[in-house]
């Protein structure tokens, strides 16, 4: 028997953009384990792209900034799928079109849009799909490994991810009144994705973070996907309202001797 024991189960995955995205790798892991994956993307263009990656896949379009679209999505999916065993929420957005700015110059509309898409959408999705979820379903969102480290180019997304981390705890408590649905997150270290490529100065931060990992090799997106698949399975049934850090030990290695030596030689 496959360890995850998810063959034949159905999972809803939000956020596949391309072959580099966490949602893509998570979908692969689920599919390889025999699960059925239903996809939700943002636009027609994304749907066409995902259809090329996963031929014959069941794909829906939903802009999570609009609650009415989320509600309609749940109605449409319920006509074909009578039960979901889990949901992957791999959605985040920040408007970096003006480049790097000091945090105190963050525009209100940009901050609130990020909260809406990256955080509040989890609440809206959970609420809209609550009657379609199996009693012991698992919902997994993708967060970051540290929200209290001020990586300047990342800007307001760190506070938004902190809100996301807190949100899953409150959702877990709220759902516990009528189900055993679990809410957890995979808190990933720096990844090489298309989304991260849009962050000003990200490459330098990524290469620096790689040297801080204990293995001196950056986290791979597949490793984050593996953790997400584990949290979606019943093998993680005792884990709820938690963030699982996947960063190759980076958070324990800020005083790496090699990095200190390099810094002191400058």
Secondary structure in CASP SS format (residue, H / E / C, confidence):
PFRMAT SS
TARGET T0000
AUTHOR 0000-0000-0000
METHOD secondary structure of the structure
MODEL  1
X C 1.00
X C 1.00
X C 1.00
X C 1.00
X C 1.00
X C 1.00
X C 1.00
X C 1.00
X C 1.00
X E 1.00
X E 1.00
X E 1.00
X E 1.00
X E 1.00
X C 1.00
X C 1.00
X C 1.00
X C 1.00
X C 1.00
X C 1.00
X C 1.00
X H 1.00
X H 1.00
X H 1.00
X H 1.00
X H 1.00
X H 1.00
X H 1.00
X H 1.00
X H 1.00
X H 1.00
X H 1.00
X C 1.00
X C 1.00
X C 1.00
X E 1.00
X E 1.00
X E 1.00
X E 1.00
X E 1.00
X E 1.00
X C 1.00
X C 1.00
X H 1.00
X H 1.00
X H 1.00
X H 1.00
X H 1.00
X H 1.00
X H 1.00
X H 1.00
X H 1.00
X H 1.00
X C 1.00
X C 1.00
X C 1.00
X C 1.00
X E 1.00
X E 1.00
X E 1.00
X E 1.00
X C 1.00
X C 1.00
X C 1.00
X C 1.00
X C 1.00
X H 1.00
X H 1.00
X H 1.00
X H 1.00
X H 1.00
X H 1.00
X H 1.00
X H 1.00
X H 1.00
X H 1.00
X H 1.00
X H 1.00
X C 1.00
X C 1.00
X C 1.00
X C 1.00
X C 1.00
X E 1.00
X E 1.00
X E 1.00
X E 1.00
X E 1.00
X E 1.00
X C 1.00
X C 1.00
X C 1.00
X C 1.00
X C 1.00
X C 1.00
X C 1.00
X C 1.00
X C 1.00
X C 1.00
X C 1.00
X C 1.00
X C 1.00
X H 1.00
X H 1.00
X H 1.00
X C 1.00
X C 1.00
X H 1.00
X H 1.00
X H 1.00
X H 1.00
X H 1.00
X H 1.00
X H 1.00
X H 1.00
X H 1.00
X H 1.00
X H 1.00
X H 1.00
X H 1.00
X H 1.00
X H 1.00
X H 1.00
X H 1.00
X H 1.00
X H 1.00
X H 1.00
X H 1.00
X H 1.00
X C 1.00
X C 1.00
X C 1.00
X E 1.00
X E 1.00
X E 1.00
X E 1.00
X E 1.00
X E 1.00
X E 1.00
X E 1.00
X E 1.00
X E 1.00
X E 1.00
X E 1.00
X C 1.00
X C 1.00
X C 1.00
X C 1.00
X C 1.00
X C 1.00
X C 1.00
X H 1.00
X H 1.00
X H 1.00
X C 1.00
X C 1.00
X H 1.00
X H 1.00
X H 1.00
X H 1.00
X H 1.00
X H 1.00
X H 1.00
X H 1.00
X H 1.00
X H 1.00
X H 1.00
X H 1.00
X H 1.00
X H 1.00
X H 1.00
X H 1.00
X H 1.00
X H 1.00
X H 1.00
X C 1.00
X C 1.00
X C 1.00
X C 1.00
X C 1.00
X C 1.00
X E 1.00
X E 1.00
X E 1.00
X E 1.00
X E 1.00
X E 1.00
X E 1.00
X C 1.00
X C 1.00
X C 1.00
X C 1.00
X C 1.00
X H 1.00
X H 1.00
X H 1.00
X H 1.00
X C 1.00
X C 1.00
X C 1.00
X C 1.00
X H 1.00
X H 1.00
X H 1.00
X H 1.00
X H 1.00
X H 1.00
X H 1.00
X H 1.00
X H 1.00
X H 1.00
X H 1.00
X C 1.00
X C 1.00
X C 1.00
X C 1.00
X C 1.00
X C 1.00
X C 1.00
X C 1.00
X H 1.00
X H 1.00
X H 1.00
X H 1.00
X H 1.00
X H 1.00
X H 1.00
X H 1.00
X H 1.00
X H 1.00
X H 1.00
X H 1.00
X C 1.00
X H 1.00
X H 1.00
X H 1.00
X C 1.00
X C 1.00
X C 1.00
X C 1.00
X C 1.00
X C 1.00
X E 1.00
X E 1.00
X E 1.00
X E 1.00
X C 1.00
X C 1.00
X C 1.00
X H 1.00
X H 1.00
X H 1.00
X C 1.00
X C 1.00
X C 1.00
X C 1.00
X H 1.00
X H 1.00
X H 1.00
X H 1.00
X H 1.00
X H 1.00
X H 1.00
X H 1.00
X H 1.00
X C 1.00
END
